[in-house]
Amino acid sequence: AWLALAVVFFVVRWILHQDLLHAFYFTVAGESSAFLLTLLLRAVYRRVGLRFDIRAAVLIVVLSLIASVMLAGFAHALTTATGWYNPHFTPLEDSVLRVLLMWATFLGWSFGYFWLRAESALRNKTLVAEEAVREAHRMELQMLRAQLDPHFLFNSLNGIATEIPAHPEAATEMVRELSDYLRYSLDHRKRAIGPLSDELEAMKAYLEIEKARFGERLTVSIDATTEARCRNVPSFLLQPLVENAIKHGLLRSRNPMELRIAASVSGDSLDIEVSNSGALHQGSSKEGIGLDTLRRRLELNYPRRHGFHLDARNGRVEATLHLRGEPCFA
């Protein structure tokens, strides 16, 4: 800004005095001094540390006037020493005009300084607030996942305990499968986001536990396109849907159940469907902890970019997820 102002003053002096050398030297000396004075003003403003209020405004007016008087005094001394007087004004008129002009310049610089500092402070405050929100969301997601894993472990151990008296061999196999699943869970405990392929592998391990428990009553199929398998999703996103299907499709019925997981990509949307044979139970409208957790995780990972529907049609219960774009907080 000072460089641009120096160019303007240089042209004005050249036109008034018709002396290129006079205009050049006077501009170098005058605007360099003015620039050094603004550095001094900046140091004073930073030391005082005032917010922009009445006190700050008075301080700006006074210090800007002092700086302009100092600069006018320096210019008068330089004029006297070199004899480069302004032919259009008397020395007094020239000094007064210089004081008024530089006072306005220093006022503009000072107000601009406070405005830029306020903008910078606001921007930093906004960044800190956004980071705090992101950190709060990350902590909430970790809490939700920690809430989900014990829920799964509780259900699995209950299932194993149920099978021990009647089918000890099946219970032993379930313990092995549970061990494999928990090993997978520990390996991925620090990964909040991962490819859908990893999520499907986790569900295969979980369903092996359930197949050891229910035997031929449970049939499982997984159909996911290559593109869908490469898309990133929150870890253990499908677990509550699969658990819900097992709970309502097998535990509340003696009929065999076919469970199917399908995933495909349409544009920037990932569509996932977990369906099972059977019907929705209308006795209770309250969702369990698994689906409550799923809905909250979707709100955090896909804000306003997700859809979740649970419907019954053609003798099947279908849980459908529509996920647009990449998940947040990766």
C-alpha positions in Angstrom: 0.0 0.0 0.0 2.8 2.4 0.8 4.6 1.5 -2.4 1.4 2.3 -4.4 1.0 5.6 -2.5 4.6 6.5 -3.1 4.1 6.0 -6.9 1.1 8.4 -6.7 3.0 11.0 -4.7 6.0 10.7 -7.0 3.9 11.5 -10.1 2.2 14.5 -8.3 5.6 15.9 -7.2 7.0 15.5 -10.7 4.0 17.4 -12.2 4.1 20.2 -9.6 7.9 20.8 -9.6 8.7 19.6 -13.2 11.9 18.1 -11.7 12.3 14.3 -11.9 15.2 14.1 -9.6 13.5 16.3 -7.0 10.4 14.1 -7.1 12.3 10.9 -6.8 14.5 11.8 -3.8 11.7 13.5 -2.0 9.5 10.5 -2.5 12.1 8.0 -1.3 12.9 10.1 1.8 9.3 11.1 2.6 7.4 7.8 2.1 10.2 5.7 3.6 9.9 7.9 6.7 6.1 7.5 6.7 6.5 3.7 6.4 8.9 3.6 9.4 6.4 5.7 11.4 3.6 3.2 10.6 5.9 0.4 11.9 6.3 2.5 15.1 2.5 2.9 15.3 2.0 -0.8 14.9 4.4 -1.5 17.7 2.5 0.9 20.0 -0.9 -0.5 19.0 0.3 -4.1 19.7 1.8 -3.1 23.0 -1.3 -1.3 24.2 -3.5 -4.2 22.9 -6.7 -2.2 22.6 -9.9 -3.5 21.1 -11.6 -1.0 18.7 -13.6 1.2 21.0 -13.8 4.9 21.9 -10.5 4.7 23.7 -8.8 3.1 20.7 -10.4 5.7 18.4 -9.0 8.6 20.5 -5.6 7.0 20.6 -5.6 6.5 16.8 -6.5 10.1 16.2 -3.9 11.5 18.6 -1.0 9.2 17.5 -1.9 9.7 13.8 -1.7 13.5 14.3 1.6 13.3 16.1 3.0 11.1 13.3 1.8 13.5 10.6 3.4 16.5 12.5 6.7 14.6 12.8 6.6 13.7 9.1 5.8 17.3 8.1 8.6 18.6 10.3 11.0 16.2 8.6 9.8 17.3 5.1 10.2 21.0 6.1 13.8 20.3 7.2 14.5 18.5 4.0 13.0 21.3 1.9 15.0 23.9 3.8 18.2 21.9 3.3 17.8 21.3 -0.4 15.9 24.4 -1.4 13.2 22.4 -3.0 10.3 24.6 -2.1 6.8 24.2 -3.5 6.3 27.0 -6.0 2.5 26.9 -5.5 2.3 27.3 -1.7 4.1 29.2 1.0 6.2 27.1 3.5 3.5 27.4 6.1 0.7 26.4 3.7 2.9 23.5 2.4 3.4 22.3 6.0 -0.2 22.6 7.0 -1.4 20.7 3.8 1.2 18.1 4.4 0.0 17.6 8.0 -3.6 17.3 6.9 -2.8 14.9 4.1 -0.6 12.6 6.1 -3.0 12.8 9.1 -5.7 11.4 6.9 -3.2 8.8 5.5 -2.1 7.7 9.0 -5.8 7.6 10.2 -6.7 5.4 7.2 -3.7 3.1 7.9 -4.5 2.9 11.6 -8.2 2.1 11.2 -7.2 -0.4 8.5 -4.8 -2.0 10.9 -7.4 -2.5 13.6 -9.9 -3.8 11.0 -7.5 -6.4 9.7 -6.5 -7.4 13.2 -10.2 -7.9 14.1 -10.8 -9.9 11.0 -7.8 -12.1 11.8 -8.9 -12.6 15.4 -12.4 -13.5 14.2 -11.0 -15.9 11.6 -8.8 -17.6 14.3 -11.7 -17.8 16.7 -13.9 -19.4 14.0 -11.1 -21.9 13.2 -10.8 -22.8 16.9 -14.5 -23.2 17.2 -14.7 -25.4 14.1 -11.9 -27.6 15.4 -13.6 -27.8 18.8 -16.8 -29.0 17.1 -14.8 -31.5 15.0 -13.1 -32.8 18.1 -16.5 -33.1 20.0 -17.9 -35.1 17.1 -14.8 -37.3 17.0 -15.2 -38.0 20.7 -18.9 -38.7 20.3 -18.3 -41.1 17.5 -15.7 -42.9 19.6 -18.2 -43.1 22.5 -20.9 -44.4 20.2 -18.6 -47.1 18.9 -17.5 -48.0 22.4 -21.2 -48.3 23.3 -21.8 -50.6 20.3 -19.0 -53.1 20.8 -20.0 -54.1 24.4 -23.6 -54.4 23.2 -22.5 -56.9 20.5 -20.3 -58.7 23.0 -23.1 -59.0 25.5 -25.4 -60.5 22.9 -22.8 -62.9 21.6 -21.9 -64.2 25.1 -25.6 -64.6 25.9 -25.9 -66.7 22.7 -22.9 -68.8 23.7 -24.2 -69.4 27.2 -27.6 -70.5 25.7 -25.9 -73.1 23.5 -23.4 -74.6 26.1 -25.9 -77.0 27.8 -27.5 -78.4 24.6 -24.8 -78.0 22.0 -21.4 -77.7 23.6 -19.5 -78.3 20.3 -21.4 -75.5 18.6 -20.7 -73.2 21.6 -17.0 -74.0 21.3 -17.0 -73.1 17.7 -18.9 -69.9 18.5 -16.1 -69.0 21.0 -13.5 -69.5 18.3 -15.5 -67.3 15.9 -16.0 -64.7 18.6 -12.2 -64.7 19.2 -11.6 -64.1 15.5 -14.1 -61.3 15.4 -12.7 -59.6 18.5 -9.3 -59.8 17.1 -10.5 -58.0 14.0 -12.3 -55.4 16.1 -9.0 -54.7 18.1 -7.0 -54.5 14.8 -9.5 -51.8 13.6 -10.1 -50.0 16.9 -8.2 -46.9 15.8 -9.8 -46.7 12.4 -13.1 -44.8 12.4 -13.4 -44.9 8.6 -12.5 -47.8 6.3 -13.5 -49.4 3.0 -16.8 -51.2 2.8 -14.9 -54.4 1.9 -13.4 -54.4 5.5 -16.9 -53.9 6.9 -18.3 -56.8 4.9 -15.4 -59.0 6.2 -16.3 -58.0 9.7 -19.9 -59.0 9.1 -18.9 -62.3 7.6 -17.0 -63.1 10.8 -20.0 -62.0 12.9 -22.4 -64.1 10.9 -20.2 -67.1 11.2 -20.8 -66.8 15.0 -24.5 -66.7 14.4 -24.4 -69.6 11.9 -22.6 -71.8 14.4 -25.4 -70.9 16.8 -28.5 -71.3 14.5 -27.1 -73.9 12.0 -29.3 -74.5 8.9 -31.9 -72.0 10.2 -29.7 -69.2 9.0 -28.6 -68.6 5.3 -26.4 -65.7 4.4 -25.5 -64.1 1.1 -23.4 -61.0 0.4 -23.6 -59.2 -3.0 -21.5 -56.0 -3.3 -20.1 -54.5 -6.5 -16.3 -53.8 -6.8 -17.0 -50.1 -6.8 -19.1 -50.3 -3.7 -16.5 -52.3 -1.8 -13.9 -49.5 -2.4 -16.1 -46.8 -0.9 -15.2 -45.6 2.6 -17.8 -46.0 5.3 -17.8 -45.7 9.1 -16.4 -48.8 10.7 -19.0 -51.3 12.0 -21.8 -49.4 10.4 -23.7 -52.5 9.3 -23.4 -54.4 12.6 -26.6 -53.0 14.2 -28.6 -53.8 11.1 -27.4 -57.3 11.0 -27.9 -57.7 14.7 -31.4 -56.4 14.4 -32.2 -58.8 11.6 -31.0 -61.8 13.7 -32.9 -60.6 16.7 -36.2 -60.1 15.0 -35.9 -62.7 12.3 -34.6 -65.7 14.2 -34.9 -65.2 17.9 -38.6 -64.3 17.6 -39.4 -67.0 15.1 -38.7 -70.7 14.6 -38.8 -70.4 10.9 -35.5 -70.4 8.8 -34.2 -67.0 7.8 -32.4 -65.9 4.7 -30.2 -62.8 5.4 -28.9 -60.8 2.4 -26.4 -57.9 2.3 -26.2 -55.9 -1.0 -24.3 -52.8 -1.9 -24.0 -50.7 -5.1 -23.0 -47.3 -6.2 -25.2 -44.8 -8.1 -23.4 -41.5 -8.9 -21.9 -40.2 -5.7 -24.3 -42.3 -3.5 -23.6 -45.6 -1.9 -26.7 -47.8 -1.5 -26.6 -50.6 1.1 -29.4 -53.0 1.8 -29.6 -55.5 4.7 -32.7 -57.7 4.2 -34.1 -60.8 5.8 -37.1 -63.0 5.3 -39.9 -62.4 7.8 -42.0 -59.5 8.9 -41.7 -56.4 11.1 -42.9 -56.8 14.7 -45.3 -54.0 15.5 -45.6 -54.6 19.2 -43.0 -52.0 20.1 -42.2 -48.8 18.3 -39.1 -48.1 20.4 -35.8 -48.8 18.7 -33.0 -50.5 20.5 -29.6 -49.1 21.3 -28.1 -50.5 18.0 -30.4 -48.6 15.7 -30.3 -45.5 18.0 -26.5 -45.5 17.7 -26.7 -46.1 13.9 -29.0 -43.1 13.4 -26.7 -40.8 15.5 -23.6 -42.0 13.7 -25.2 -41.3 10.3 -26.1 -37.7 11.5 -22.4 -37.2 12.4 -20.7 -38.9 9.5 -23.2 -37.9 6.8 -24.9 -34.6 7.9 -27.9 -34.0 5.6 -26.4 -36.5 3.2 -28.0 -39.8 4.3 -31.2 -41.8 4.3 -32.2 -44.7 6.5 -35.4 -46.7 5.9 -36.8 -49.8 7.5 -39.6 -51.4 5.6 -41.4 -54.7 5.1 -42.4 -55.8 1.6 -43.0 -59.1 -0.2 -42.4 -61.2 2.9 -39.0 -59.5 3.7 -37.8 -56.9 6.1 -35.5 -54.4 4.3 -33.1 -51.9 6.0 -31.8 -49.5 3.4 -29.0 -47.0 3.7 -28.4 -44.1 1.2 -25.0 -42.5 1.8 -24.0 -39.5 -0.3 -20.3 -38.5 -0.6 -17.5 -39.4 1.7 -18.0 -39.7 5.5 -17.0 -36.8 7.7 -14.3 -37.0 10.4 -12.2 -39.5 8.5 
